[in-house]
Amino acid sequence: MLRALALSLALAAPPLAAQDRVEVDMELVLAVDVSRSMSPAELEIQRHGYAAALSSDEVSGAIAGGMTGRIALTYIEWAGSSSQTVIVPWTLIETADQARDVADTLSGFFMEGMRRTSISEALVYAADSFETNRFDGLRRVIDISGDGPNNMGRPVLLARDTVLARGITINGLPLMTQDPFSAQWGIPDLDAYYTNCVIGGPGAFVIPVTSWDQFAEAVRRKLVLEIAGRSGETERLIPAAAYDCLVGEKIWEKNRRYYSEP
């Protein structure tokens, strides 16, 4: 809550003078799904996975190998349209110790999941946060993970196009693990959904996770690729006319009778 308050104060602050800004190789938003479809154990796996990746020698090496040798990142957890929580505010990472400090914050506490899934509003929220930080990145990237399609807020294609128009790249980490909740609310081709409906921009890519024991390694590999400015593994794009990017909204309409929420 204190970090969220700090971000709110930053949003209200006047723009920083040019001499107060810091040039970095990349400004990176880690936007992480914490919707109710994620169990407490899975939420913990996510936090520990990102913490382990940020603490790894591979990620530190990728940061050191950049033109400036530093990046800036923020870690945001999201669920429904108005459910975005800043866990790590915009932070400079130039040394392994700074990366470990962020990892320690991620490992420090865990929140309960929140209702619904709004990839679209998470993308717009993340894009807006670039405008209020003190960094000038050679690249701006949103790294968004999630275990289901958008089912709340503006259509995901509209949000994606709005973000891409601002010169921001979107990469995806679709979580394709299987459980009873995903059988009811998820889709079997979430990687194709992310490829066709969520990601975009120069070098955009998707790395699917099909079991939780793969998660930490997938995050580490994804961060290395993003920091180094290289593409990862993405399924072949399906023609837009052949893929329904409103599939999540349609699933919600079919299942909403189980909930009192409108």
DOZA-339539 format. One record per residue (C-alpha): x, z, y negated; residue in three letters; chain. Coordinates in pm, whole numbers, m for minus. Layout:
<recs>
+--------+--------+--------+-----+---+
|     c1 |     c3 |     c2 |   r | c |
+--------+--------+--------+-----+---+
|      X |      Z |      Y | Ala | A |
...
+--------+--------+--------+-----+---+
</recs>
This chain:
<recs>
+--------+--------+--------+-----+---+
|     c1 |     c3 |     c2 |   r | c |
+--------+--------+--------+-----+---+
|      0 |      0 |      0 | Met | A |
|    286 |     77 |   m239 | Leu | A |
|    439 |   m264 |   m170 | Arg | A |
|    103 |   m430 |   m234 | Ala | A |
|     78 |   m240 |   m565 | Leu | A |
|    429 |   m351 |   m658 | Ala | A |
|    334 |   m713 |   m597 | Leu | A |
|     20 |   m672 |   m811 | Ser | A |
|    232 |   m542 |  m1097 | Leu | A |
|    468 |   m836 |  m1054 | Ala | A |
|    176 |  m1078 |  m1077 | Leu | A |
|     78 |   m928 |  m1411 | Ala | A |
|    431 |   m930 |  m1551 | Ala | A |
|    553 |  m1203 |  m1791 | Pro | A |
|    782 |  m1475 |  m1650 | Pro | A |
|   1145 |  m1375 |  m1611 | Leu | A |
|   1399 |  m1518 |  m1851 | Ala | A |
|   1616 |  m1794 |  m1706 | Ala | A |
|   1923 |  m1568 |  m1698 | Gln | A |
|   1737 |  m1315 |  m1483 | Asp | A |
|   1652 |  m1564 |  m1208 | Arg | A |
|   1856 |  m1607 |   m890 | Val | A |
|   1926 |  m1939 |   m722 | Glu | A |
|   1889 |  m1938 |   m343 | Val | A |
|   1896 |  m2197 |    m70 | Asp | A |
|   1537 |  m2128 |     30 | Met | A |
|   1236 |  m1923 |    m70 | Glu | A |
|   1059 |  m1833 |    256 | Leu | A |
|    717 |  m1678 |    313 | Val | A |
|    667 |  m1527 |    659 | Leu | A |
|    287 |  m1527 |    689 | Ala | A |
|    188 |  m1338 |   1005 | Val | A |
|   m156 |  m1320 |   1168 | Asp | A |
|   m292 |   m966 |   1222 | Val | A |
|   m654 |  m1055 |   1298 | Ser | A |
|   m856 |   m845 |   1543 | Arg | A |
|   m779 |  m1089 |   1823 | Ser | A |
|   m431 |   m933 |   1826 | Met | A |
|   m401 |   m613 |   2027 | Ser | A |
|   m198 |   m318 |   1892 | Pro | A |
|     73 |   m398 |   2148 | Ala | A |
|     85 |   m760 |   2030 | Glu | A |
|    107 |   m655 |   1667 | Leu | A |
|    404 |   m438 |   1756 | Glu | A |
|    569 |   m722 |   1947 | Ile | A |
|    532 |   m942 |   1640 | Gln | A |
|    695 |   m695 |   1402 | Arg | A |
|    980 |   m620 |   1643 | His | A |
|   1027 |   m992 |   1708 | Gly | A |
|   1072 |  m1073 |   1340 | Tyr | A |
|   1295 |   m768 |   1296 | Ala | A |
|   1518 |   m873 |   1586 | Ala | A |
|   1542 |  m1230 |   1457 | Ala | A |
|   1637 |  m1124 |   1105 | Leu | A |
|   1904 |   m890 |   1247 | Ser | A |
|   2057 |  m1157 |   1469 | Ser | A |
|   2401 |  m1310 |   1421 | Asp | A |
|   2245 |  m1657 |   1443 | Glu | A |
|   2019 |  m1600 |   1143 | Val | A |
|   2298 |  m1438 |    942 | Ser | A |
|   2520 |  m1735 |   1023 | Gly | A |
|   2254 |  m1982 |    912 | Ala | A |
|   2215 |  m1798 |    581 | Ile | A |
|   2592 |  m1788 |    522 | Ala | A |
|   2617 |  m2160 |    595 | Gly | A |
|   2391 |  m2263 |    307 | Gly | A |
|   2502 |  m2398 |    m29 | Met | A |
|   2456 |  m2062 |   m203 | Thr | A |
|   2480 |  m1845 |    108 | Gly | A |
|   2160 |  m1659 |     32 | Arg | A |
|   1783 |  m1687 |     75 | Ile | A |
|   1480 |  m1500 |    m54 | Ala | A |
|   1185 |  m1404 |    163 | Leu | A |
|    862 |  m1210 |    169 | Thr | A |
|    665 |  m1092 |    475 | Tyr | A |
|    286 |  m1104 |    447 | Ile | A |
|     28 |  m1005 |    709 | Glu | A |
|   m308 |  m1182 |    689 | Trp | A |
|   m649 |  m1206 |    854 | Ala | A |
|   m977 |  m1292 |    671 | Gly | A |
|  m1019 |  m1462 |    334 | Ser | A |
|   m933 |  m1156 |    123 | Ser | A |
|   m711 |   m981 |    379 | Ser | A |
|   m348 |  m1035 |    284 | Gln | A |
|   m103 |   m745 |    278 | Thr | A |
|    255 |   m766 |    151 | Val | A |
|    477 |   m571 |    388 | Ile | A |
|    809 |   m688 |    241 | Val | A |
|    798 |   m807 |   m123 | Pro | A |
|   1025 |  m1090 |   m235 | Trp | A |
|   1374 |   m982 |   m135 | Thr | A |
|   1720 |  m1135 |   m163 | Leu | A |
|   1909 |  m1170 |    165 | Ile | A |
|   2277 |  m1252 |    127 | Glu | A |
|   2442 |  m1014 |    373 | Thr | A |
|   2376 |   m891 |    724 | Ala | A |
|   2309 |   m542 |    585 | Asp | A |
|   2035 |   m678 |    358 | Gln | A |
|   1878 |   m857 |    654 | Ala | A |
|   1887 |   m535 |    858 | Arg | A |
|   1719 |   m347 |    572 | Asp | A |
|   1427 |   m590 |    593 | Val | A |
|   1424 |   m553 |    972 | Ala | A |
|   1409 |   m174 |    936 | Asp | A |
|   1108 |   m204 |    704 | Thr | A |
|    928 |   m422 |    958 | Leu | A |
|    998 |   m174 |   1236 | Ser | A |
|    894 |    126 |   1031 | Gly | A |
|    516 |    129 |   1072 | Phe | A |
|    230 |    m77 |   1208 | Phe | A |
|   m118 |   m144 |   1073 | Met | A |
|   m437 |   m209 |   1264 | Glu | A |
|   m572 |   m562 |   1290 | Gly | A |
|   m825 |   m695 |   1038 | Met | A |
|  m1131 |   m914 |   1090 | Arg | A |
|  m1159 |  m1294 |   1092 | Arg | A |
|   m898 |  m1569 |   1061 | Thr | A |
|   m841 |  m1753 |    734 | Ser | A |
|   m530 |  m1967 |    763 | Ile | A |
|   m645 |  m2153 |    453 | Ser | A |
|   m654 |  m1851 |    222 | Glu | A |
|   m327 |  m1720 |    367 | Ala | A |
|   m161 |  m2052 |    277 | Leu | A |
|   m292 |  m2047 |    m80 | Val | A |
|   m200 |  m1679 |   m125 | Tyr | A |
|    151 |  m1751 |      3 | Ala | A |
|    188 |  m2053 |   m224 | Ala | A |
|     84 |  m1851 |   m529 | Asp | A |
|    346 |  m1586 |   m454 | Ser | A |
|    627 |  m1837 |   m515 | Phe | A |
|    525 |  m1854 |   m880 | Glu | A |
|    575 |  m1484 |   m946 | Thr | A |
|    911 |  m1411 |   m784 | Asn | A |
|   1252 |  m1414 |   m952 | Arg | A |
|   1409 |  m1682 |   m732 | Phe | A |
|   1474 |  m2054 |   m766 | Asp | A |
|   1505 |  m2204 |   m422 | Gly | A |
|   1633 |  m2546 |   m329 | Leu | A |
|   1343 |  m2544 |    m81 | Arg | A |
|   1015 |  m2356 |    m59 | Arg | A |
|    876 |  m2293 |    290 | Val | A |
|    574 |  m2113 |    432 | Ile | A |
|    620 |  m2009 |    796 | Asp | A |
|    272 |  m1927 |    928 | Ile | A |
|    191 |  m1786 |   1270 | Ser | A |
|   m149 |  m1733 |   1428 | Gly | A |
|   m342 |  m1715 |   1755 | Asp | A |
|   m651 |  m1913 |   1657 | Gly | A |
|   m795 |  m2178 |   1426 | Pro | A |
|   m926 |  m2119 |   1076 | Asn | A |
|  m1279 |  m1973 |   1076 | Asn | A |
|  m1320 |  m1841 |    722 | Met | A |
|  m1251 |  m1947 |    364 | Gly | A |
|  m1198 |  m2300 |    238 | Arg | A |
|  m1136 |  m2578 |    494 | Pro | A |
|   m780 |  m2566 |    621 | Val | A |
|   m710 |  m2932 |    537 | Leu | A |
|   m805 |  m2871 |    174 | Leu | A |
|   m575 |  m2569 |    154 | Ala | A |
|   m291 |  m2752 |    326 | Arg | A |
|   m311 |  m3049 |     89 | Asp | A |
|   m322 |  m2814 |   m212 | Thr | A |
|     m7 |  m2637 |    m95 | Val | A |
|    179 |  m2959 |     m8 | Leu | A |
|    101 |  m3099 |   m354 | Ala | A |
|    305 |  m2810 |   m496 | Arg | A |
|    617 |  m2927 |   m310 | Gly | A |
|    600 |  m2656 |    m43 | Ile | A |
|    668 |  m2721 |    327 | Thr | A |
|    450 |  m2550 |    590 | Ile | A |
|    583 |  m2477 |    940 | Asn | A |
|    379 |  m2327 |   1223 | Gly | A |
|    418 |  m2078 |   1506 | Leu | A |
|     96 |  m2108 |   1712 | Pro | A |
|     51 |  m1816 |   1950 | Leu | A |
|    m99 |  m1965 |   2266 | Met | A |
|   m107 |  m1656 |   2485 | Thr | A |
|   m416 |  m1613 |   2701 | Gln | A |
|   m659 |  m1320 |   2717 | Asp | A |
|  m1040 |  m1272 |   2721 | Pro | A |
|  m1057 |  m1276 |   2340 | Phe | A |
|   m874 |  m1608 |   2315 | Ser | A |
|  m1108 |  m1755 |   2575 | Ala | A |
|  m1402 |  m1682 |   2344 | Gln | A |
|  m1249 |  m1747 |   2002 | Trp | A |
|   m940 |  m1957 |   2060 | Gly | A |
|   m873 |  m2320 |   2151 | Ile | A |
|   m649 |  m2447 |   2434 | Pro | A |
|   m460 |  m2695 |   2213 | Asp | A |
|   m369 |  m2466 |   1924 | Leu | A |
|    m32 |  m2640 |   1894 | Asp | A |
|   m211 |  m2972 |   1830 | Ala | A |
|   m440 |  m2796 |   1578 | Tyr | A |
|   m140 |  m2662 |   1387 | Tyr | A |
|     32 |  m3000 |   1402 | Thr | A |
|   m267 |  m3194 |   1272 | Asn | A |
|   m439 |  m2943 |   1046 | Cys | A |
|   m188 |  m2683 |    922 | Val | A |
|    174 |  m2796 |    888 | Ile | A |
|    316 |  m3054 |    649 | Gly | A |
|    594 |  m3142 |    409 | Gly | A |
|    951 |  m3265 |    463 | Pro | A |
|   1082 |  m3172 |    809 | Gly | A |
|    770 |  m2969 |    898 | Ala | A |
|    752 |  m2855 |   1260 | Phe | A |
|    568 |  m2639 |   1512 | Val | A |
|    714 |  m2412 |   1780 | Ile | A |
|    442 |  m2288 |   2020 | Pro | A |
|    459 |  m1949 |   2193 | Val | A |
|    283 |  m1944 |   2532 | Thr | A |
|    380 |  m1592 |   2645 | Ser | A |
|    476 |  m1280 |   2454 | Trp | A |
|    814 |  m1250 |   2623 | Asp | A |
|    908 |  m1574 |   2442 | Gln | A |
|    812 |  m1447 |   2100 | Phe | A |
|   1137 |  m1296 |   1969 | Ala | A |
|   1343 |  m1596 |   2080 | Glu | A |
|   1092 |  m1841 |   1929 | Ala | A |
|   1104 |  m1660 |   1593 | Val | A |
|   1485 |  m1649 |   1594 | Arg | A |
|   1511 |  m2021 |   1672 | Arg | A |
|   1248 |  m2107 |   1413 | Lys | A |
|   1421 |  m1907 |   1138 | Leu | A |
|   1757 |  m2067 |   1214 | Val | A |
|   1603 |  m2416 |   1194 | Leu | A |
|   1420 |  m2335 |    870 | Glu | A |
|   1719 |  m2179 |    699 | Ile | A |
|   1947 |  m2464 |    808 | Ala | A |
|   1691 |  m2718 |    689 | Gly | A |
|   1648 |  m2886 |   1027 | Arg | A |
|   1330 |  m2986 |   1208 | Ser | A |
|   1217 |  m2825 |   1531 | Gly | A |
|    989 |  m2935 |   1813 | Glu | A |
|    651 |  m3079 |   1719 | Thr | A |
|    391 |  m3246 |   1934 | Glu | A |
|    296 |  m3603 |   1850 | Arg | A |
|     42 |  m3619 |   1571 | Leu | A |
|   m311 |  m3708 |   1674 | Ile | A |
|   m486 |  m3950 |   1432 | Pro | A |
|   m680 |  m3742 |   1179 | Ala | A |
|  m1009 |  m3909 |   1272 | Ala | A |
|   m961 |  m3796 |   1633 | Ala | A |
|   m896 |  m3426 |   1564 | Tyr | A |
|  m1159 |  m3181 |   1439 | Asp | A |
|   m993 |  m2947 |   1191 | Cys | A |
|  m1322 |  m2754 |   1153 | Leu | A |
|  m1322 |  m2647 |   1518 | Val | A |
|  m1265 |  m2280 |   1426 | Gly | A |
|  m1559 |  m2271 |   1189 | Glu | A |
|  m1778 |  m2425 |   1459 | Lys | A |
|  m1669 |  m2164 |   1714 | Ile | A |
|  m1753 |  m1889 |   1461 | Trp | A |
|  m2101 |  m2032 |   1405 | Glu | A |
|  m2158 |  m2041 |   1781 | Lys | A |
|  m2044 |  m1681 |   1833 | Asn | A |
|  m2152 |  m1513 |   1508 | Arg | A |
|  m2469 |  m1371 |   1668 | Arg | A |
|  m2244 |  m1107 |   1823 | Tyr | A |
|  m2155 |   m974 |   1477 | Tyr | A |
|  m2354 |   m844 |   1182 | Ser | A |
|  m2111 |   m999 |    935 | Glu | A |
|  m2254 |  m1311 |    759 | Pro | A |
+--------+--------+--------+-----+---+
</recs>
